[in-house]
Every structure is written in C-alpha cells, then in structure tokens.
C-alpha cells in the first residue's frame, strides 16, 4: 500500500512579478467610491469604479489583451470590491500611503 503520509512535501516556490499592477488612485470616503486600475508597462487596461453605497461597479476596458500575465476581469472586479470595502471600512483615503507605511513599519 502506498502511504502518502511518509512522502516529503518539502520544496520551494519562486514568485516572479509579471509587471501587471493594480492601483487605487482615488478613494472617496463620503461617497464610498473607489477607483481601481489595472496597468501593464504604464498602459491602463481596465478601470473600475466601485460604488459601495449603490452596490455598483462601472468597468471600462478589459484585461483580455494581457493573456496569461493576469487573472480574469471578473477576478479583478471581485478583488476590487473587497479592497474598496476594506478602504471604506477602515477610513483609508490614500491606499498607497497606507501600504507604504505598513511596509515601512514591518522593516523597522
């Protein structure tokens, strides 16, 4: 009998950036709206405006042209909704500053 419990699961994974970025250039805490963009080589492929107050998402563009470099447009929308809720719930109006401070505090 082959017992998988005795086999080693050790190894390693190498993570390599694809160059695809997502950013949140505008967060309106009062209107509960967050602008989200997907960029590659400084070109914007998709822009989404998540409106939590009205439970809507407006999308312009798509990520289809990025092929295997990225996740699906639907996955981005789901991620953007979660991030928008996080920013609004935690009163974060400047996500870049928030994440920069988080990284700096970890290295201190």
Residue pairs with C-beta under 8 A, 6 or more apart in sequence:
18 69
18 70
19 40
19 41
19 69
20 38
20 39
20 40
20 63
20 66
20 69
20 70
21 38
21 39
21 40
22 36
22 37
22 38
22 39
22 76
22 79
22 80
23 36
23 37
23 39
23 95
23 96
24 34
24 35
24 36
24 37
24 83
24 87
24 95
24 96
25 35
25 37
26 33
26 34
26 35
27 33
27 34
27 35
27 84
27 87
27 88
27 92
27 93
27 94
27 95
28 34
29 88
29 91
29 93
31 51
31 53
32 51
32 52
32 53
32 84
32 88
33 49
33 50
33 51
33 52
33 53
33 84
34 49
34 50
34 52
34 80
34 83
34 84
34 87
34 88
35 47
35 48
35 49
36 47
36 48
36 49
36 50
36 76
36 80
36 83
36 84
37 44
37 46
37 47
37 48
38 44
38 45
38 46
38 47
38 61
38 63
38 66
38 70
38 76
39 45
40 66
40 69
40 70
44 61
45 61
45 62
45 63
45 65
45 66
46 59
46 60
46 61
46 62
46 63
46 73
46 76
47 59
47 60
47 61
48 57
48 58
48 59
48 60
48 76
48 77
48 80
49 57
49 58
50 56
50 57
50 80
50 81
50 84
51 57
51 58
52 84
52 85
52 88
57 77
57 80
57 81
59 73
59 77
62 73
63 70
63 71
63 72
63 73
63 76
64 73
70 76
71 79
83 95
86 92
87 93
87 95
92 98
